[in-house]
Amino acid sequence: HLLVGIDEKGEIQGISFIEVGETKGIGTKIQENSFVKKFLNITTANEADKIDDITGATYSSKGMKDAVKLAVSTYTENKEAIFSE
């Protein structure tokens, strides 16, 4: 489970891990700053798809990409409602 911070321009500004149920040392590599930083400032699901998976943690990488893509698409589909008064 992730918490994805998106600014008013629709760019990802931060990712925090709420719960990680991955294999320690392998799947948990998705939490490393070097991988998380690749997602910063992206605005579309296509950009997330272009990020290379971590060798040995393919399923974890794909799960993180799916979560980020869901967050970006949810923001995009609902931004008018988010910012309406």
PLY file of the C-alpha trace (Angstrom):
ply
format ascii 1.0
element vertex 85
property float x
property float y
property float z
element edge 84
property int vertex1
property int vertex2
end_header
0.00 0.00 0.00
1.30 3.39 -1.04
0.51 7.00 -0.33
1.16 9.03 -3.48
1.42 12.82 -3.24
0.37 14.70 -6.36
0.58 18.47 -6.75
-1.91 20.77 -8.48
-0.11 20.29 -11.81
-0.69 16.54 -11.58
2.98 15.72 -10.93
3.96 13.10 -8.38
5.85 14.83 -5.58
6.29 11.97 -3.13
5.62 8.33 -2.38
5.37 6.82 1.09
4.98 3.16 1.88
2.14 2.38 4.28
2.49 -1.40 4.14
4.96 -3.65 2.36
4.35 -7.38 2.26
7.26 -8.21 -0.01
10.22 -10.52 0.52
12.76 -8.72 2.67
15.89 -7.81 0.72
14.41 -8.57 -2.69
10.91 -7.15 -3.09
11.60 -4.42 -0.58
14.08 -2.88 -3.03
11.12 -0.89 -4.36
11.43 1.26 -1.22
14.95 2.40 -2.08
15.25 6.10 -2.91
16.93 5.33 -6.22
13.78 3.54 -7.42
11.22 5.87 -5.83
12.90 8.95 -7.37
12.19 7.58 -10.85
8.49 8.21 -10.24
8.81 11.82 -9.10
7.34 14.45 -11.42
5.61 11.97 -13.71
2.07 12.88 -14.75
0.83 9.94 -16.84
0.50 6.17 -16.64
2.63 5.87 -19.78
5.55 7.51 -17.99
5.27 4.99 -15.16
5.26 2.11 -17.66
8.61 3.29 -19.04
10.38 2.85 -15.69
12.53 -0.28 -15.67
11.68 -3.01 -13.20
14.18 -3.93 -10.51
16.00 -7.14 -11.37
14.83 -9.87 -9.02
11.85 -7.79 -7.90
9.79 -7.78 -11.07
6.44 -8.44 -9.40
7.08 -5.83 -6.73
8.13 -3.29 -9.36
5.03 -3.95 -11.44
2.83 -3.67 -8.35
4.32 -0.31 -7.50
3.89 0.91 -11.07
0.26 -0.21 -11.03
-0.37 1.66 -7.78
1.26 4.83 -9.13
-0.69 4.56 -12.40
-3.93 4.20 -10.45
-3.12 7.28 -8.37
-2.26 9.39 -11.43
-5.32 8.30 -13.39
-7.61 8.84 -10.38
-6.22 12.35 -9.93
-6.59 13.13 -13.64
-10.18 11.89 -13.75
-11.17 13.79 -10.60
-9.07 16.95 -10.54
-12.01 19.23 -11.27
-13.90 17.84 -8.28
-10.79 17.99 -6.11
-10.28 21.70 -6.75
-13.91 22.81 -6.91
-15.24 24.81 -4.00
0 1
1 2
2 3
3 4
4 5
5 6
6 7
7 8
8 9
9 10
10 11
11 12
12 13
13 14
14 15
15 16
16 17
17 18
18 19
19 20
20 21
21 22
22 23
23 24
24 25
25 26
26 27
27 28
28 29
29 30
30 31
31 32
32 33
33 34
34 35
35 36
36 37
37 38
38 39
39 40
40 41
41 42
42 43
43 44
44 45
45 46
46 47
47 48
48 49
49 50
50 51
51 52
52 53
53 54
54 55
55 56
56 57
57 58
58 59
59 60
60 61
61 62
62 63
63 64
64 65
65 66
66 67
67 68
68 69
69 70
70 71
71 72
72 73
73 74
74 75
75 76
76 77
77 78
78 79
79 80
80 81
81 82
82 83
83 84
